[in-house]
Amino acid sequence: MTKQEIRAKYRALRKGLTTAEVETQSLAIANKLLQLPVWDKTYYHLFLSIEEQKEVQTEFVLHILSGKDKEIVVAKSDFENFGMTHYLLTDNTKLAKNQYGIPEPIDGLEVPSIKLDVVFIPLLAFDNNGNRLGYGKGFYDRFLAECRSDVVKIGLSFFESETETLPNSDTDIALDYCVTPQKVYQFNKQH
């Protein structure tokens, strides 16, 4: 399958989920995350879900991070250069949806990518090697290339891995883990 066909397949699968299924499965993913050996870190980058795209709801992960008193970092996307700026999420952070429905911080305390310890990554599909397929703009590959080499990359998915290797390129950065409602996949044994 081509990238376009895979994206279409997973967009359709997501579209078929009810609001209740999205919520239940998002909670299951958050609970599975607790099994990962990543909770001794400080800076966690979390994507804020695009409700219209039926992305994994990250509010449950947000509650876990808050409960563990972690530093939570969220991004603002620049659609001209496909880059992201990262801000510390505090009680004073004001969020607004951009034209693509992505909740973003309006402003705040900027955090350099190099400071991040763990990054939670949205995706449409992934395979058994940790390759992932996003929306195709390359935001996360550019962002992850700016992070330290030891940053822990965790994908969140409602669906299990593709058995066939996904099309990928040299600029694609693989996941260390992917968490689904049923399973934790580990790809990189160094963590």
C-alpha positions in Angstrom: 0.0 0.0 0.0 1.1 3.6 -0.6 1.3 6.2 2.1 -1.9 7.8 0.7 -3.7 4.4 0.9 -2.6 3.7 4.4 -3.6 7.2 5.5 -7.0 6.8 3.9 -7.4 3.4 5.6 -6.7 4.7 9.1 -8.6 7.9 8.7 -11.7 5.7 7.7 -11.1 3.4 10.7 -10.9 6.4 13.1 -14.0 8.0 11.5 -15.8 4.7 12.4 -15.1 5.1 16.1 -17.9 6.5 18.3 -17.1 9.3 20.7 -17.5 6.8 23.6 -15.0 4.4 21.9 -12.5 7.2 21.5 -12.8 8.1 25.1 -12.7 4.5 26.4 -9.8 3.5 24.2 -7.9 6.8 25.1 -8.2 5.9 28.8 -7.0 2.4 28.1 -3.9 3.8 26.3 -3.2 6.2 29.2 -3.4 3.3 31.7 -1.1 1.1 29.5 1.5 4.0 29.5 1.9 3.5 33.2 3.7 0.2 32.4 6.5 2.1 30.6 9.9 2.8 32.3 9.7 6.5 31.6 8.2 8.1 34.7 11.6 9.1 36.3 12.0 11.8 33.6 11.3 15.6 33.9 10.1 17.1 30.6 7.3 15.5 28.7 6.1 16.8 25.4 2.4 16.0 24.8 0.3 16.7 21.7 -3.1 18.2 22.3 -5.7 16.1 20.4 -7.6 17.2 17.3 -11.1 16.2 18.2 -12.4 16.5 14.6 -9.7 13.9 13.5 -10.7 11.5 16.4 -7.1 11.5 17.7 -6.2 9.7 20.9 -7.5 12.0 23.7 -4.4 13.0 25.6 -6.3 14.6 28.5 -5.9 11.3 30.4 -2.1 11.4 29.8 -2.2 15.1 30.9 -3.8 14.0 34.2 -1.2 11.3 34.8 1.7 13.8 34.1 0.1 16.5 36.4 -0.5 13.9 39.1 3.2 12.9 38.9 4.2 16.6 39.0 6.0 16.5 35.7 6.9 19.4 33.4 4.4 19.3 30.5 5.4 20.9 27.2 3.0 21.6 24.3 3.6 22.8 20.8 2.5 25.6 18.5 2.8 24.7 14.8 4.1 27.0 12.1 2.5 25.9 8.8 4.8 28.1 6.7 8.0 26.3 7.6 6.4 23.1 9.1 8.2 23.7 12.4 7.0 23.7 16.0 7.7 26.0 18.9 7.4 24.4 22.4 5.9 26.0 25.5 5.7 24.9 29.1 2.0 24.2 30.0 1.1 26.0 33.2 -2.1 27.0 34.9 -1.8 30.3 33.1 -1.3 28.9 29.6 -4.1 30.1 27.3 -5.0 27.6 24.5 -6.8 28.4 21.2 -7.5 26.1 18.3 -5.7 27.0 15.1 -7.3 26.8 11.6 -6.6 23.0 11.6 -8.4 22.4 14.9 -5.2 21.9 16.8 -5.4 23.3 20.4 -2.2 25.4 20.8 -0.7 27.7 23.4 -1.1 31.4 22.5 2.2 32.2 24.2 4.2 31.3 27.3 7.6 30.1 28.5 9.4 28.6 25.5 11.2 25.3 26.1 14.0 24.2 23.7 13.6 20.8 22.1 17.0 19.6 23.5 15.4 19.8 27.0 12.7 17.2 26.4 13.0 13.7 27.8 9.9 12.0 26.5 7.7 12.9 23.4 4.2 11.5 22.9 3.5 11.3 19.2 0.3 11.3 17.2 0.1 9.0 14.2 -2.2 7.4 11.8 -0.4 4.0 11.5 2.8 2.3 12.6 4.6 -1.0 11.9 6.5 -3.7 13.9 9.8 -1.8 13.4 8.6 1.4 15.0 8.1 3.3 11.7 5.1 5.6 11.9 2.9 7.4 9.4 1.5 10.8 10.3 -0.5 13.3 8.3 2.4 13.8 5.9 3.7 17.3 6.7 6.8 16.1 8.5 6.3 18.2 11.6 7.3 15.5 14.1 10.3 14.2 12.0 11.7 17.8 11.9 11.0 18.3 15.6 12.4 14.9 16.7 15.6 15.6 14.7 16.1 18.7 17.1 15.8 16.5 20.2 18.6 14.7 22.1 19.4 11.2 20.7 18.2 9.7 24.0 14.7 11.3 23.9 12.0 8.6 24.4 9.6 8.6 21.5 6.2 7.1 22.3 3.4 6.8 19.6 -0.2 6.5 20.6 -2.6 4.5 18.5 -6.1 3.1 18.7 -5.1 0.4 16.2 -2.5 -2.4 16.3 0.6 -2.3 14.1 0.7 -2.9 10.4 2.3 -6.2 9.6 3.9 -4.9 6.4 6.8 -2.4 6.8 5.5 1.1 6.2 7.1 3.2 3.5 9.7 5.3 5.1 12.7 7.6 4.3 16.0 8.6 5.8 14.4 11.6 7.5 11.8 9.5 9.2 12.5 9.0 12.9 11.3 5.7 14.4 9.4 5.2 17.6 10.8 3.6 20.8 7.4 2.5 21.9 3.8 2.6 20.6 0.9 2.1 23.0 -2.5 0.9 21.9 -5.5 0.1 24.1 -4.5 -3.6 24.0 -0.7 -3.6 23.9 2.6 -1.9 24.4 5.0 -2.3 21.5 8.7 -1.8 22.2 11.0 -1.2 19.3 14.3 0.2 20.6 15.9 -1.9 23.4 18.2 0.8 24.7 15.7 2.4 27.1 
